[in-house]
């Protein structure tokens, strides 16, 4: 069994660890060749690799494959012809592959970054509850954050006290006991829900398209109405992909129905929410925000969301871990026939 992986730098600008991991996985099964094209090399595969006669398995990553290329691959039995997202999408090539009975594969889901994004959501949640980034920054400017004495040195209910630095105006403290309300029950949302459940939260989720077992596995109670989901949220996490059907799914009415002090977590796409309404409530100090995604990216350096005491922000990097790259490779390779 002779296998070939061909990758263009355009692909590795998005997925820099995939090709090498594909090589590692296939090396356990037999001879395999990894070919990297140069930055300006737009040639089809058969021009970049002249001798393809022995290749039986093929993965291309943003490398052009034509009908002529397939004619140079007489032994090809399995192939995945991929772009950064999705298959190559050449109808003429697809017709030849089908006519020759060559098995073809592509990604069937986006589960490869589910763990990375859901764990990042957990991190934003914990940082939002405990104000870790704000105190980290404040420690470098002043000793004030070390002073836990209440105003005037006299104890007052809910005021600062011994080693208590949380902000009582917003959801704070532990995950345990919090009402966590999640929009979605897919790869990311269900993982986030299961961790929140494990940490002792009361978890409910709304997803009209998910099967009942998705909620059971996540430890979440199924809520049938989004209008009801938002009413008692301590932590609100809309975690669905952005599509035509989900754009603006969380409306202005939903945002304004969130209880005062609620912590909102955004890690998939911001525009599933009415961001005008969300900004209004955050800037009015009515709710807190932990966000990796925004309505405008990159945020202007003078954006009023930046540096606020009730906002934790990161620059849209929740999903891009080495592990997500490895998982991308594994989920593709495992579709090929066992060797």
SVG drawing of the C-alpha trace seen along z (x, -y; Angstrom):
<svg xmlns="http://www.w3.org/2000/svg" viewBox="-41 -55 50 59">
<polyline fill="none" stroke="black" stroke-width="0.4" points="0.0,0.0 1.6,-3.3 0.0,-6.5 0.6,-10.1 -0.2,-13.3 0.2,-16.6 -0.2,-19.9 -0.1,-23.6 0.9,-26.4 -2.5,-27.9 -3.9,-25.0 -1.2,-25.1 -1.9,-28.8 -5.2,-27.5 -4.2,-24.0 -0.4,-24.1 -0.2,-20.7 -2.5,-18.5 -0.2,-17.3 2.5,-16.1 0.0,-14.3 -1.5,-12.6 2.0,-11.4 2.4,-10.0 -0.9,-8.2 -0.2,-6.6 3.4,-5.7 2.1,-3.1 0.3,-1.4 2.9,-1.3 4.9,-3.4 3.7,-7.0 5.1,-10.2 4.5,-13.8 4.9,-16.5 4.8,-20.2 4.4,-22.6 6.1,-26.0 4.2,-29.1 3.8,-30.2 3.3,-26.7 -0.2,-26.4 0.5,-23.4 -1.8,-20.4 -0.7,-17.4 0.5,-15.4 2.9,-18.3 4.3,-18.6 4.6,-14.8 5.3,-13.4 5.2,-9.7 1.9,-8.7 1.6,-5.2 2.1,-3.4 -0.2,-5.6 -3.2,-3.7 -4.3,-6.2 -4.3,-10.0 -5.0,-13.0 -4.6,-16.4 -4.8,-19.6 -5.4,-22.7 -3.5,-21.0 -5.2,-21.0 -6.4,-17.6 -7.7,-17.5 -9.1,-14.8 -5.6,-14.6 -4.2,-14.0 -6.6,-11.0 -5.5,-9.5 -2.0,-9.4 -3.3,-7.4 -4.1,-4.0 -4.0,-2.2 -5.9,-4.8 -8.5,-3.2 -9.2,-5.9 -8.9,-9.6 -9.8,-12.7 -9.4,-15.9 -9.7,-18.7 -9.6,-22.5 -9.3,-24.3 -12.9,-23.7 -14.7,-21.0 -13.9,-19.0 -12.2,-20.2 -15.6,-20.5 -14.7,-19.8 -17.7,-18.2 -15.7,-16.8 -13.2,-15.2 -16.0,-13.9 -17.6,-12.2 -14.4,-10.4 -13.9,-9.3 -17.4,-7.9 -17.1,-6.2 -13.9,-4.5 -15.3,-3.3 -12.7,-5.2 -13.8,-5.7 -13.8,-9.3 -13.9,-10.9 -14.5,-14.3 -15.3,-15.6 -18.8,-14.9 -18.9,-17.3 -16.9,-20.0 -16.3,-17.8 -12.5,-18.3 -12.6,-21.5 -15.4,-20.7 -13.0,-20.0 -10.9,-23.1 -13.8,-25.5 -15.8,-24.1 -12.8,-24.1 -12.1,-27.7 -15.7,-28.4 -15.1,-27.0 -12.0,-29.1 -13.9,-32.3 -16.6,-31.3 -14.1,-30.8 -12.3,-34.0 -15.5,-35.9 -16.7,-34.6 -13.5,-35.4 -12.2,-38.4 -8.8,-36.8 -7.6,-38.9 -8.7,-42.1 -6.8,-41.4 -3.8,-40.1 -3.5,-43.4 -4.3,-45.5 -1.5,-43.8 1.1,-45.2 -0.2,-48.8 -1.0,-49.0 -1.2,-47.3 -4.9,-48.2 -6.0,-44.8 -4.3,-43.3 -6.4,-45.5 -9.6,-43.6 -10.7,-45.9 -14.3,-47.0 -15.0,-50.8 -14.0,-52.6 -12.7,-49.3 -16.2,-48.3 -17.7,-45.1 -20.7,-45.5 -23.0,-42.8 -21.7,-42.0 -18.7,-44.3 -15.1,-43.5 -13.7,-41.4 -10.8,-39.1 -9.5,-37.7 -12.9,-38.4 -12.2,-40.2 -15.2,-39.1 -17.7,-41.6 -21.1,-41.1 -22.8,-43.2 -22.4,-40.2 -22.6,-36.5 -19.4,-35.4 -17.8,-32.7 -18.1,-29.0 -19.8,-27.2 -21.4,-25.0 -25.0,-26.0 -25.2,-28.4 -28.1,-28.2 -26.3,-27.6 -28.5,-28.1 -27.2,-27.0 -28.4,-27.5 -27.4,-24.4 -26.7,-20.7 -24.1,-20.0 -20.4,-19.2 -19.4,-22.3 -22.5,-23.0 -22.9,-19.5 -19.3,-19.3 -19.6,-22.6 -22.9,-21.5 -21.3,-18.3 -18.5,-20.1 -20.8,-22.6 -23.0,-19.7 -19.9,-17.9 -18.9,-21.1 -22.3,-21.2 -24.3,-23.6 -28.0,-23.4 -27.8,-23.1 -30.6,-23.5 -30.3,-23.7 -32.5,-24.6 -32.0,-23.0 -35.1,-22.0 -33.0,-19.9 -31.1,-17.8 -32.3,-14.3 -33.2,-13.6 -30.0,-11.5 -27.9,-14.6 -29.3,-16.3 -29.0,-13.2 -25.3,-12.7 -24.6,-16.4 -26.4,-16.3 -28.7,-19.0 -32.4,-19.4 -34.1,-20.0 -35.9,-23.4 -38.5,-23.6 -38.7,-27.4 -35.9,-29.8 -38.0,-32.5 -38.1,-30.5 -34.4,-29.5 -33.2,-33.1 -35.4,-34.1 -33.4,-32.7 -29.8,-32.4 -26.8,-33.1 -24.6,-32.1 -26.0,-32.2 -24.0,-30.5 -25.3,-30.6 -23.2,-27.9 -24.5,-27.2 -22.7,-27.8 -23.6,-30.9 -25.9,-30.0 -28.8,-31.8 -31.1,-30.0 -29.2,-31.0 -28.2,-34.6 -29.9,-36.8 -31.4,-33.7 -30.9,-35.3 -33.0,-38.4 -33.1,-41.8 -36.1,-40.5 -34.0,-37.5 -31.0,-39.7 -33.2,-42.1 -34.9,-39.1 -31.6,-38.0 -31.4,-38.7 -29.3,-41.6 -25.8,-40.4 -25.9,-37.5 -22.6,-36.4 -22.8,-35.8 -20.3,-33.5 -19.6,-33.8 -17.2,-31.3 -18.9,-30.2 -20.1,-33.3 -21.3,-36.6 -23.9,-37.3 -26.1,-34.5 -27.0,-37.3 -28.4,-40.7 -25.1,-42.4 -26.5,-45.9 -28.7,-44.8 -25.9,-42.8 -23.5,-45.8 -26.1,-48.1 -26.6,-45.9 -22.8,-45.2 -21.9,-48.9 -24.7,-49.8 -23.1,-47.4 -26.3,-45.3 -24.6,-42.0 -21.1,-40.7 -19.4,-39.2 -16.8,-36.6 -16.2,-36.7 -13.8,-35.2 -15.9,-36.3 -17.4,-39.7 -19.6,-41.5 -16.6,-43.3 -13.2,-41.6 -10.7,-42.8 -12.2,-45.1 -11.1,-48.7 -8.6,-49.6 -11.0,-52.2 -13.9,-49.8 -15.7,-50.4 -15.9,-46.7 -12.2,-46.5 -10.7,-46.7 -14.1,-46.9 -14.3,-45.4 -17.3,-43.3 -15.7,-41.9 -13.2,-39.2 -12.0,-39.2 -9.8,-37.1 -9.0,-37.5 -11.0,-34.6 -8.6,-31.8 -10.7,-29.3 -10.7,-26.5 -7.2,-26.6 -5.2,-24.2 -2.7,-21.5 -5.2,-19.0 -7.9,-20.3 -5.4,-19.9 -4.6,-16.4 -8.3,-15.6 -9.0,-17.0 -6.4,-14.6 -7.6,-11.6 -11.3,-12.1 -10.3,-12.1 -7.9,-9.1 -10.2,-6.9 -12.7,-6.9 -10.1,-5.1 -10.2,-1.3 -8.3,0.5 -4.8,1.7"/>
</svg>
